Amino acid sequence: MVKKQLMFYKILSLFLFLILTSFNLQADINIDQWQDSKKTYKDLIDEGFEVKAYDTSSIETQNGLILMIFVTVLQKNKEVYECQEYQTLDQNMLTLDLSFICREIVQPYELGIGT
């Protein structure tokens, strides 16, 4: 009986400790480790980067548009870039909008003006 009560209090204490300490854990939303680049897929391939990973996702909206997202990770030695391409297609598979961005992994930095 005493062992069960002791175990109950240990578990309760651990649970309360975890809850109370987790309130102080907050991610800083102004820190990033991916920095925008003006480079394109072609620039990176021409510089010797190799595709290391690739993924696609698509979402079909209620009005029939298809939103496609392509993510490619390229690497050369210790340099890593992630390129994202966003494409909007209509029901006939015609491209309505296309945009892309490549980002380089860097040491975490503070976002904002003058940082």
C-alpha positions in Angstrom: 0.0 0.0 0.0 2.8 2.4 1.0 4.7 1.5 -2.2 1.7 2.3 -4.4 1.2 5.7 -2.7 4.9 6.5 -3.1 4.8 5.5 -6.8 1.7 7.6 -7.3 3.4 10.7 -5.7 6.5 10.1 -7.8 4.5 10.0 -11.0 2.4 13.0 -9.9 5.5 15.0 -9.0 7.2 14.2 -12.4 4.0 15.1 -14.2 3.7 18.5 -12.4 7.4 19.2 -13.0 7.0 18.6 -16.7 4.0 20.7 -17.0 5.4 23.6 -15.0 8.8 23.6 -16.9 7.2 23.3 -20.3 5.5 26.7 -20.0 8.9 28.3 -20.1 9.9 26.5 -23.4 8.9 28.7 -26.3 10.4 28.8 -29.8 11.7 32.1 -31.0 9.7 32.8 -34.1 12.3 35.4 -35.3 15.1 32.9 -35.8 15.7 31.2 -39.1 18.5 29.0 -40.6 17.4 29.1 -44.2 18.5 32.3 -46.0 16.9 33.3 -49.3 19.2 33.1 -52.4 18.9 34.5 -55.9 20.3 31.2 -57.3 18.2 28.9 -59.5 18.2 25.2 -59.9 20.3 25.7 -63.0 22.8 27.8 -61.2 23.2 25.2 -58.5 23.6 22.3 -60.9 26.1 24.3 -63.0 28.1 24.9 -59.7 28.3 21.2 -59.1 25.4 20.7 -56.6 23.7 17.3 -56.7 20.0 16.5 -55.9 19.9 14.7 -52.6 16.2 14.6 -52.0 13.0 15.5 -53.8 9.3 15.6 -52.8 6.0 16.8 -54.3 2.6 17.5 -52.8 -0.6 18.6 -54.4 -3.8 20.1 -53.1 -7.0 20.3 -55.2 -9.2 23.3 -54.2 -13.0 23.3 -54.2 -13.1 25.4 -57.4 -10.9 22.9 -59.3 -7.5 24.5 -59.1 -4.5 22.3 -58.3 -1.8 23.6 -56.1 1.5 21.7 -56.6 4.5 22.1 -54.3 7.9 20.7 -55.3 10.8 20.7 -52.7 14.3 19.7 -53.8 17.4 19.5 -51.6 20.8 20.0 -53.3 24.2 19.5 -51.8 27.9 20.1 -52.7 30.3 19.2 -49.9 29.0 21.0 -46.8 26.8 23.5 -48.7 23.1 22.7 -48.8 20.3 24.4 -50.6 16.5 23.8 -50.4 14.6 24.9 -53.5 10.8 25.2 -53.4 8.6 25.6 -56.5 4.9 26.5 -56.2 2.6 25.9 -59.2 -1.1 26.6 -59.7 -2.9 24.7 -62.4 -6.4 24.9 -63.8 -8.7 21.9 -64.6 -7.0 21.6 -68.0 -3.6 21.4 -66.4 -2.6 24.8 -67.7 -0.2 26.7 -65.5 -1.8 29.8 -64.0 1.0 30.8 -61.6 4.6 29.6 -61.0 7.1 30.8 -58.4 10.2 29.4 -56.9 12.8 30.2 -54.3 16.1 28.6 -53.3 17.4 29.0 -49.8 20.8 28.2 -48.3 21.3 26.6 -44.9 23.3 28.9 -42.6 23.9 29.4 -38.9 20.7 30.4 -37.2 20.2 34.2 -37.5 17.7 36.8 -36.2 15.1 37.9 -38.7 14.3 41.6 -39.1 15.6 44.9 -40.2 19.2 45.6 -39.4 20.0 42.1 -38.1 
